[in-house]
């Protein structure tokens, strides 16, 4: 009779909890981050004498009471069922050291998460989702290409405002990626109205959750639609609740942080307005590369790029901030001393646009300079030119020319070359065009008028405009 009742219990358990007895429950993100429960471990655990389990100090009743207590303190529906209990017991059996290491990392990352979650009015327990996603490793990367603490795919990251380029990947930036994750999770919760379904959608995508709801006949409880979700997602929410329990009740199982290296509150940030390499920072501040990289994982190449339209942040231990600031001028001088290209940057003020039949000798004669100078100022290695190309025709930079020709100067300074160029002025009269003016002036073409006065793309010259006319033309 006892054997019959035991068989009926197993059968009912299988019908209620779906595929609970199969290993595919553990085919989820936690298997590649926190822990992997392989078949050997599972078989070994399953074969343990059930009497020994019942005699353990940690009983199912204690677990049930603790989960009910967690449920009363959170907007999540923290369940007690066979699936969650099995996850918890397996992790306690095989992965206690992994959770100790996770608590070390949580000491740094959880304050970042909690600040953002509070800002978006999202339950604080969502911070444990990053543990499931990435084991709190900011540079974690999945086989599918998801990256960072919150495992954003490329397109999802871009959709939520994360910058991804050759220098920077903000999916690995703890602060910015957390901000993006909050926005995404809030959107998922607003869509499904349930945090379990929002978690499932974060893993499988909202489309798969909606499909599972339809296949279940319209049910909207995660445990009722679980069998219709992808295999990975069937273990995802149980893994989340396992992580929640082990962090909240870790001390009861002798799980503690082992080697807390640095707290988030022991760091500070500085806005950087120049290009800096990690090597330069290490040299001036005395921080080791491993710590510098872990505090600034968003810089893919160990370089903080410079961009006038945006600023970048450097995170350092607080005790090194003053040292960095005091050495900032040295860093600045070091960067200024870096070898620069010898060619001059072309701008409207100091350049000429190549025409169809132009060549280097012709341009050199036109502006009274040598071919050598033309090549040097433009970094040219060949004589080949192409129509529309802009060439520098003076040693003076655009900034110097602008300054010399500003209204503050009583006498306008003309572009300086190896042979000074002299111009005369011509004031445009009413009804005149560049064509008519070129006919009036001896040996002056429309093209020359445009070149001398930077009038390319201008079809109409207003009366009263003062044109510069080179006194010696080709």
C-alpha positions in Angstrom: 0.0 0.0 0.0 2.8 2.4 0.9 4.5 1.7 -2.4 1.3 2.4 -4.3 0.9 5.8 -2.4 4.5 6.7 -3.2 4.0 6.0 -6.9 0.8 8.1 -7.0 2.7 11.0 -5.3 5.4 10.9 -7.9 2.8 10.8 -10.7 0.9 13.8 -9.4 4.1 15.7 -8.8 5.1 15.1 -12.5 1.6 16.2 -13.7 1.6 19.4 -11.7 5.2 20.6 -12.2 5.6 19.5 -15.8 9.1 18.5 -16.7 10.6 18.9 -13.3 12.4 15.6 -13.2 14.4 16.3 -16.4 17.8 18.0 -16.6 16.8 20.5 -19.2 15.6 22.7 -16.3 19.2 23.6 -15.9 19.8 24.6 -19.5 19.7 28.3 -18.7 22.0 31.3 -18.3 23.0 30.3 -14.8 24.7 27.2 -16.1 27.3 29.2 -18.0 27.9 31.7 -15.2 27.2 30.8 -11.6 27.2 27.0 -11.9 26.5 24.1 -14.2 24.7 21.2 -12.7 25.7 18.3 -14.9 24.1 14.9 -15.1 26.7 13.2 -13.0 26.1 15.6 -10.1 22.3 15.3 -10.5 22.4 11.4 -10.5 24.7 11.4 -7.5 22.4 13.6 -5.6 19.2 11.8 -6.7 20.6 8.5 -5.4 21.2 9.8 -1.9 19.0 8.1 0.7 15.8 10.0 1.1 15.8 9.3 4.9 19.2 11.1 5.1 17.7 14.2 3.4 14.7 14.2 5.8 17.1 14.0 8.8 19.1 17.0 7.7 18.9 20.2 9.8 17.8 22.1 6.8 14.3 20.7 6.2 11.7 21.4 3.6 9.5 23.0 6.3 12.3 25.4 7.1 12.8 26.3 3.5 9.0 26.7 3.0 8.8 29.1 5.9 11.8 31.1 4.7 10.4 31.4 1.2 7.0 32.5 2.6 8.9 35.2 4.7 10.6 36.4 1.5 7.3 36.4 -0.3 5.8 38.7 2.4 8.7 41.3 1.9 8.7 41.5 -1.9 6.2 42.3 -4.7 7.4 39.0 -6.4 5.4 35.9 -5.9 8.2 33.8 -4.3 7.0 30.2 -4.6 7.7 27.1 -2.6 7.5 24.1 -5.0 9.6 21.1 -5.9 11.4 22.9 -8.7 12.6 25.8 -6.5 13.5 23.4 -3.7 15.6 21.2 -6.0 17.5 24.2 -7.4 18.3 25.4 -3.9 19.4 22.1 -2.6 21.6 21.4 -5.6 23.3 24.7 -5.4 23.9 24.3 -1.7 25.4 20.9 -2.4 27.7 21.8 -5.2 28.1 25.6 -5.6 28.5 27.3 -2.2 32.0 28.6 -3.0 30.6 30.1 -6.2 28.1 32.1 -4.2 30.7 33.3 -1.8 32.6 34.8 -4.8 29.4 36.3 -6.1 28.8 38.0 -2.8 32.3 39.5 -3.1 31.3 41.1 -6.5 27.9 42.1 -5.2 29.5 44.3 -2.6 30.6 46.5 -5.5 27.8 46.2 -8.0 24.6 46.0 -5.8 24.8 49.7 -4.7 24.8 50.7 -8.4 21.8 48.5 -9.1 19.8 49.6 -6.1 20.3 53.3 -7.0 18.9 52.8 -10.5 16.1 50.5 -9.3 15.0 53.1 -6.8 15.0 55.7 -9.5 12.6 53.7 -11.7 10.5 52.4 -8.8 11.4 48.8 -9.6 11.7 46.1 -6.9 15.1 45.9 -5.3 15.2 42.2 -5.7 15.7 42.6 -9.5 19.4 43.2 -8.6 19.7 39.3 -8.3 18.8 39.1 -12.0 22.2 40.3 -13.0 23.7 37.5 -10.9 21.7 35.0 -13.0 22.6 36.8 -16.2 26.3 37.3 -15.9 27.6 36.1 -12.5 28.3 39.9 -12.0 31.0 39.9 -14.6 30.7 43.1 -16.6 32.6 41.7 -19.6 30.7 38.4 -19.6 29.7 37.4 -23.2 27.2 34.7 -24.2 27.5 32.4 -27.2 24.7 34.4 -28.8 26.7 37.6 -28.4 24.8 39.1 -25.4 27.3 41.1 -23.3 27.7 42.8 -20.0 26.2 42.5 -16.5 22.7 42.6 -17.9 23.5 40.6 -21.1 22.3 43.0 -23.7 22.3 41.9 -27.4 23.8 44.5 -29.8 20.5 45.8 -31.2 18.7 45.8 -27.8 21.6 47.8 -26.3 21.5 50.3 -29.1 17.7 50.6 -28.8 18.1 51.6 -25.2 20.8 54.2 -25.8 24.0 52.2 -25.1 27.0 53.4 -27.2 28.9 50.6 -29.0 31.9 51.4 -31.2 35.5 50.5 -31.7 36.6 52.1 -28.4 33.6 51.8 -26.1 30.9 49.2 -25.3 28.5 50.6 -22.8 26.9 47.3 -22.4 29.8 46.6 -20.0 29.4 50.0 -18.3 27.8 49.1 -14.9 26.0 52.4 -14.5 24.7 52.9 -18.1 23.9 49.3 -18.7 21.9 49.2 -15.4 20.0 52.3 -16.5 19.1 50.6 -19.8 18.1 47.3 -18.0 15.7 49.3 -15.8 14.0 50.9 -18.8 13.7 47.5 -20.5 12.4 45.7 -17.4 9.9 48.5 -16.7 8.6 48.2 -20.3 8.2 44.4 -19.9 6.4 44.7 -16.6 4.0 47.4 -18.1 3.2 44.9 -20.9 2.6 41.8 -18.8 1.7 43.2 -15.4 3.6 40.4 -13.6 7.2 40.3 -12.5 7.6 36.5 -13.2 6.4 37.0 -16.8 8.7 40.1 -17.1 11.7 38.0 -16.0 10.7 35.3 -18.5 10.4 37.9 -21.3 13.8 39.3 -20.4 15.3 35.9 -21.1 13.1 34.6 -23.9 11.8 37.8 -25.4 8.2 39.2 -25.0 7.1 37.4 -28.2 7.9 33.9 -26.8 6.0 34.7 -23.5 3.0 36.0 -25.4 3.1 32.8 -27.5 3.2 30.6 -24.4 0.2 32.5 -22.9 -1.8 31.8 -26.1 -0.7 28.1 -26.1 -1.8 27.7 -22.5 -5.3 29.0 -23.3 -4.7 32.5 -21.9 -3.2 31.7 -18.6 -0.9 34.4 -17.2 0.9 32.7 -14.3 4.5 31.8 -15.1 4.1 28.3 -13.5 1.0 27.6 -15.6 2.7 28.5 -18.9 6.2 27.3 -18.0 5.9 24.1 -20.1 5.2 26.2 -23.2 8.4 28.3 -22.8 11.8 27.6 -24.3 13.9 25.1 -22.3 16.3 27.8 -21.1 13.5 30.0 -19.8 11.9 27.1 -17.8 14.9 27.1 -15.5 15.4 30.9 -15.6 12.8 32.0 -13.1 13.6 29.2 -10.6 17.3 30.2 -10.9 16.3 33.7 -10.0 14.4 32.7 -6.9 17.3 30.3 -5.9 19.7 33.3 -6.1 17.3 35.5 -4.1 17.1 32.8 -1.4 20.8 32.1 -1.2 21.8 35.7 -0.9 19.1 36.5 1.7 19.7 33.4 3.8 23.4 32.8 2.9 24.5 33.2 6.5 22.2 30.3 7.5 24.1 28.1 5.2 27.6 29.4 6.1 27.9 31.3 2.8 29.8 34.6 3.3 31.9 37.0 1.1 35.5 35.8 1.2 37.7 38.4 -0.3 36.0 41.8 -0.7 38.6 43.8 -2.8 36.8 47.2 -3.1 33.4 48.6 -2.3 31.5 50.9 -4.7 31.6 53.6 -2.0 35.4 53.4 -2.0 35.5 54.7 -5.6 34.9 58.0 -7.3 34.7 59.3 -10.9 36.4 62.0 -12.9 35.3 63.5 -16.2 38.0 63.1 -18.8 38.4 65.7 -21.6 41.3 64.4 -23.5 42.5 61.1 -24.9 44.1 58.9 -22.3 45.4 55.3 -22.3 45.3 53.0 -19.3 49.1 52.7 -19.6 49.5 56.5 -19.0 47.1 56.3 -16.0 48.9 53.3 -14.5 52.2 55.0 -14.9 51.1 58.3 -13.2 48.8 56.9 -10.5 50.3 53.6 -9.6 47.1 51.5 -10.0 47.5 48.0 -11.4 46.0 47.1 -14.8 43.6 44.5 -13.5 41.9 46.8 -11.0 41.8 49.7 -13.5 40.2 47.5 -16.1 37.6 46.1 -13.7 36.6 49.6 -12.6 36.3 50.8 -16.3 35.3 47.8 -18.3 33.5 49.9 -21.0 36.8 50.9 -22.6 37.5 48.0 -24.9 41.0 48.9 -25.9 42.2 50.4 -22.7 41.9 53.8 -24.2 39.6 56.7 -23.1 38.9 58.4 -26.4 38.3 62.2 -26.8 35.2 63.6 -28.4 34.2 67.3 -28.2 30.5 66.4 -28.3 30.5 64.0 -25.3 32.4 63.3 -22.1 33.9 60.1 -20.7 34.2 59.1 -17.1 37.2 57.4 -15.4 36.5 55.5 -12.2 39.3 55.2 -9.6 39.7 54.3 -6.0 39.0 57.4 -3.9 42.5 57.3 -2.4 44.0 57.8 -5.9 41.8 60.6 -7.1 44.0 63.4 -5.6 47.1 61.8 -7.1 45.5 61.6 -10.5 44.5 65.3 -10.4 48.0 66.4 -9.3 49.5 64.5 -12.2 46.9 65.7 -14.7 49.2 68.5 -16.0 52.0 66.0 -16.6 49.7 63.8 -18.5 48.6 66.7 -20.6 52.2 67.7 -21.4 52.9 64.1 -22.3 50.0 64.0 -24.8 51.1 67.3 -26.3 54.6 65.9 -26.8 53.2 63.0 -28.9 54.4 63.1 -32.5 51.9 64.7 -34.8 51.6 64.3 -38.6 53.6 66.8 -40.6 50.7 67.7 -43.0 48.4 70.6 -42.4 44.7 70.2 -41.9 42.8 71.7 -44.9 40.0 74.2 -44.3 38.3 76.8 -46.5 40.7 79.6 -45.4 43.9 77.8 -46.4 43.1 75.5 -49.3 42.2 75.2 -52.9 39.7 72.7 -54.6 41.3 70.8 -57.5 39.6 71.3 -60.9 39.2 68.8 -63.7 42.4 69.7 -65.6 44.6 70.7 -62.6 47.9 69.1 -61.7 50.6 69.8 -59.1 52.8 72.1 -61.3 49.8 74.1 -62.4 48.5 74.6 -58.9 52.0 75.4 -57.6 52.4 78.1 -60.3 49.0 79.5 -59.6 49.8 80.1 -55.9 53.5 80.9 -56.2 54.7 77.8 -54.2 56.8 74.8 -55.0 55.6 71.2 -55.7 57.7 70.1 -52.7 55.7 72.4 -50.5 52.4 71.2 -51.9 53.3 67.6 -51.2 54.7 68.3 -47.7 51.7 70.4 -46.6 49.2 67.8 -47.9 51.1 64.6 -47.0 51.2 63.5 -50.7 53.4 60.6 -51.8 52.4 60.7 -55.5 51.5 63.3 -58.1 48.0 61.9 -58.6 45.1 64.3 -57.9 41.4 64.0 -58.4 38.8 66.6 -59.2 37.1 68.0 -56.1 40.0 67.2 -53.8 41.0 70.0 -51.4 44.7 70.9 -51.1 46.4 73.1 -48.6 48.2 76.0 -50.4 49.9 77.8 -47.4 51.9 77.0 -44.3 49.5 79.1 -42.3 46.8 77.1 -40.5 43.1 78.0 -40.8 43.1 79.3 -37.2 46.0 81.8 -37.9 44.4 83.0 -41.1 41.1 83.6 -39.3 42.8 85.5 -36.6 44.8 87.7 -38.9 41.7 88.5 -41.0 39.5 89.3 -38.0 37.9 92.7 -37.6 40.2 93.5 -34.6 43.2 93.8 -37.0 43.5 97.2 -38.7 45.1 95.6 -41.7 43.9 92.3 -43.1 46.6 89.8 -43.5 46.6 87.8 -46.7 47.5 84.1 -46.8 51.3 83.8 -46.5 53.2 81.6 -48.8 56.9 81.4 -49.7 56.1 84.1 -52.3 53.8 86.8 -51.0 50.6 87.1 -53.0 49.1 90.6 -53.7 45.4 91.2 -54.4 43.3 94.2 -55.5 39.7 94.7 -54.5 36.6 94.8 -56.8 33.1 95.8 -55.5 30.2 94.0 -57.1 27.7 96.3 -58.7 24.0 95.8 -59.1 23.1 93.4 -61.9 26.6 92.0 -62.1 27.4 88.3 -62.0 30.7 86.4 -61.8 30.4 85.8 -65.6 30.1 89.6 -66.3 32.9 90.5 -63.8 35.2 87.9 -65.5 34.6 89.5 -68.8 35.3 93.0 -67.4 38.7 92.0 -65.9 41.5 91.0 -68.2 42.6 87.4 -68.1 40.3 86.5 -65.2 38.1 83.4 -65.3 35.0 82.5 -63.2 37.0 79.6 -61.7 39.7 82.0 -60.5 37.1 84.3 -59.0 35.6 81.4 -57.1 39.0 80.1 -55.9 40.3 83.5 -54.7 37.1 84.2 -52.8 35.9 80.8 -51.7 32.7 81.1 -53.7 32.3 77.4 -54.7 28.6 76.4 -54.5 27.5 80.1 -54.6 25.4 80.9 -57.6 24.6 84.6 -56.8 26.9 87.4 -55.6 25.2 90.2 -53.8 25.8 93.8 -54.9 28.4 95.5 -52.6 30.4 92.3 -52.1 34.1 93.0 -52.1 36.0 90.5 -54.2 39.7 89.8 -54.1 41.5 89.8 -57.5 45.0 88.4 -57.7 47.1 91.0 -59.5 49.2 88.3 -61.3 47.1 85.6 -63.0 48.0 82.6 -65.0 
